Amino acid sequence: MAHDVLVIGGGPAGLSAALNVRARGRSVLVVSNPPEENPLWRAERVDNYIGLPGVSGGELLTAMRRHAEDAGAEFRQGKVLNAVHMGDTWYVSVDSDMENAPAVILAAGISRGKKFPGEAEFLGRGVSYCATCDGMLYRNKPVAVLGYSDSAQHEADFLAGIGCSVTYFDRPKDCVISGKDRVESVTCGGETVPVEGVFLLRPTMAPTDIFPGLAVENGHVAVDGKMATNLPGLFAAGDCTGGPLQVSKAAGEGLVAGQSAAAYAAALARKNK
C-alpha cells in the first residue's frame, strides 16, 4: 500500500514528523526499529524537555508514539536497506519488502561506528545487512553475525534455523572481513573464523548508504530551512542533521519536515490529477 509520506525512524523527530503529516491530512507510514532500541529509551530521567520534567526516556517515547498513532499514523517494524527514486516516487526496501511514497523523511538518528575493513568491498559478495532478507543464500553454510542491537540475536536464530553454522559476535569493535572474490573469513577481537557470509546487524545504516548522492556537511545530512535535502522529495530531521542532540531540537525539526513533506506530496498529487 502506497502512502503519501514514509518516515524512517521512530524517535522524537520521526514521530513529530508523522504527527504533522497527519495534521496536514496526508497518510504516513513510520518504519523503525523496536522502540526499546532507541537510545532515548534507556534514559532514566529527561529534565530538559519543556513541560514534562522528570519523565523517563521510555515514558516520553511511549507518549509520543501514542499521540502519532491516535492521529492516524501507521507503523511497521523493520530495517531500511536502500532506496531509489523513480519518476515522482521513492521506492524503499524494508527488510525483504518494498514500500513507496512520493516523499520520505529521514529521521533515523546517527549511525555509530565506521565501516570495517572489507565491509564495503564485499557488500553483496558475502556481506549483508539483513539476515531474513539474504539468509537463504547461505543455507547450511558457515556465517558470522556481528550484532549491535537487541534484535540481532533473533536474526542469528533465524540463520541457525535454516541450517547455518552461526558464529555470533556481540557488539565487536574491531573486525576485518577477508577474502578474494568473496568473503572467506572474518576476524573480530583477534579471533578469526572461516565463513561464507557476514551479517552486520547495526540499528542504523549510514544515510549515504541508503540514499546514494545525498549531500552531507561535516558528517551530517545537509538540509535547508524546510528540512529538504538535495534529493527530490527527501527531507531529514533530528540527530542525523547535526547537534545539539536533544529531544526538543529533534521534535521541532520533525514538525518542519512533516509539514514540508506533506506539502510536497500534496503538490505532486495536484500535478498528477
N, C-alpha and C positions, 0 to 999 in steps of 0.2 A: 504493500500500500504506500503510495506516494504521500508525502507531507509537504507543506509549504516551506518549513524550515526544519533542518536537522541540527541538533545541538550535540556536540561532542564534549562530554564532561558533565558530571552530576554534582559539582561543588557549588559554592555560592554564586560564582559567575554564571555557570550553566543554568542553574535553577532560576536565577534572576532573569536571565535571558528568556528562558522558556515562559515564565510568567508574563513577561512583557510582550512576547509574540502573541500569546493568547489574549492579552488585553487589547491587541490590535485586530482581533478576530481571525487570526491565522492559525492553522494547525501546526503542531510541533511535536517532534519525537526527540527524546533525550536518550542518548546512548552513553552508558557509563559502566565503570566497574562497580562492584558492591559498595554501598556507602561506607561500610566498615574499613575499606581500604583507602579511603580518603585521609590524608594526613591530619585534617582538621578533626576527624572523628576521635582521634586519640588525645585531643587537648582536654585536660581535666577542667579547665576554667578559662572562659573567654571574658575579659573585663573591658575590652575597648570597642565592642560593637554597640553603637548608640541605642539606648533604650532597653537593652537586655543584658545588664551586667551580671556576671557570676554564673552564666549558663555554661554547660559543658559543650565541647565541640559537637558531640553526638546529638545532644538536645537541639542545638542550633540547626544542624543539617536536617534532622528529622522534621523540624517545624518548617523549614524552607521547602523541603520536598513535598510535604503535605499541602502546603499552600499552592505549589505548582500543580500538583495532582488535582486539587479541588477546582483549579481554574481550567482544567481540561487537557493539561499536558500529558502526553503518552510517554512511557518509559520502556526501555529494554536493556537488559544487561548484556554486555559484550565488549569485545575489543576491536577498535577500528584499526584496520591494517593498511589501507591505502584508499585513494580517491582519485577520480578522473572527471574532468569537466568536458561534457559533450553537448554542443548546442547551447541551450539555456538551462541545462540540468547538471547537477553534481551526482555522480554515482559513487557511493561509499561502501566499501567492503567491510562488513561487520562479521567477524568470525568467518563462517562459510556462507553467509548470506549477503545480499546486496540491498541497500536502502538508497532511495533517491529523493532529491529535493532541489528546487531552484536556488535555495540559499542555505548556507551552512555557517554555523557559529562554532569556532574552535575555542573551547574553554576547558581544556584537559589538564591545566596546570603545567608544571615544568617537568621535563624529562631529566631524571637524575642519573648521572653516570655516563661516561664516554663509551664509545664502541670499543669492543675488544679487538686486538689484532686478529685478522682473519674473518671477522664478522661480516663486514661489507663485501669482502672478496668472494665469500662462499654463500652469500644470500641466494637462495634458490638452487644451490648445489650442495645441500646438506644443512644449511642454516635456515631456521624457520622461527616465526614469532607466534605461531598458533598450533598447538598440538591437535586440537579437534579438527582443524582445517586440513593439515598435511600429514597427520599421523598414519593414515592408511598407506602412505608411500613407504613407510618404514616398518610395516608389519613384520613381526618375527625377526627384527634386526636390532643390533645394539644402538642405543641412543643415550644422550645425556640431556638432562633438564636443568637449566640454570634458573632457579625460581627466586623471584623478588617480590612476590605477593602472596597473600594467604590462600588465594585460589589456585596458585601454581601447582600445589600438591594434587589437586583434583585432576588437572590435566596430565600430570605424571601417572596417576592411577588409570586414566583413560588409556594411555600408551601401554601400560602394563597389561591392561585388559584385552588388548588386541595382539598380545604376544611379544611386545617389545621387551628387550632386556634393558631396564632403565637404571642409569646412574644419576642420582639426584644430588645437585649441589645447592645448598641453601644460602642464597644471597652472597655468592662468591664475589670478591673484589678484583682479583687479578686472574684473568683467564686468557688463554691463547688457543685459537682454533687453527688446526693444521691439516694439510693435505696437498695433493697435487691437482688433479682436475676436480675432485670432490672432497668433502670432509672425510678425514681418516682418523682424526683423534682430537681430543680437547684436553688441555692442561689447566687445572684450577688449583691454586694453593699448593703447587708443587706436585700434585697428583695427575698423572697422565692416563687417560682411558681411551682405548681404541673404540671408535664409534662411527656410525654411518650418518647419523643425524644429530644436530644440536638444536634444542629448543630454548630460545631465550625469552623468558616469560616475565617481562617488565610491566608494571602497571600502566606506564605511559610511553608511547613512542615519540621520537623527536618530530616536531611539526613538519620539518622539511622532508622527512622520510615519508610522511603521509601525503603531503602536498608538494611535489617537486616544483621548483620555481618560486616558492614562497619567499618573499623578502624578509630578511632579519636584520636587526641592528643591535650590535653588542650582545649577540646571543639570544635576543628576544624577538618575537614576531612584531614586525613594523605595521602600525595602524595609523589611520588619520583620525580626525575628530569624531567621525561617525563609527569608529572601530572597524572600518573597512581595511582589508589587506590589499596587496597589489593584484590579487587574483579575483576575477569577476564572481560576485555572489558569495565570496568568502569573507567572513568577519571573525574577529578574535576578541577575547576578553579575559581578564583575570591574570593569574600569575604568569601565563605564557607571554604576556606583553611587557613584563618587567615589574620592578618594585614600585611602591612598597608592597610586600607580600602580605596583605591584610584583607580581612573579610569585607570591610567597608569598601575598599577600592574595587575588589572583585565584583561585589554586588552592584556598584554604580556602573562599572563598565559593562556588566551584563545587561543592565537596563538599556543603555545606549545601543549595544549590539542587537538586543532583541527588537527594539523599535526600528533600527536601520534595516535589519534582515526582513522584518515583516513588510516594511515599505518597499523593499527591493522585490520581494515575492509578489506583492500586490501590483506593482508596476509591470512586471512580466506578464501577470495574468491579464491585465488590461490590454497589453500589446498583442497578446496571442488570441484574443477573442475574435 
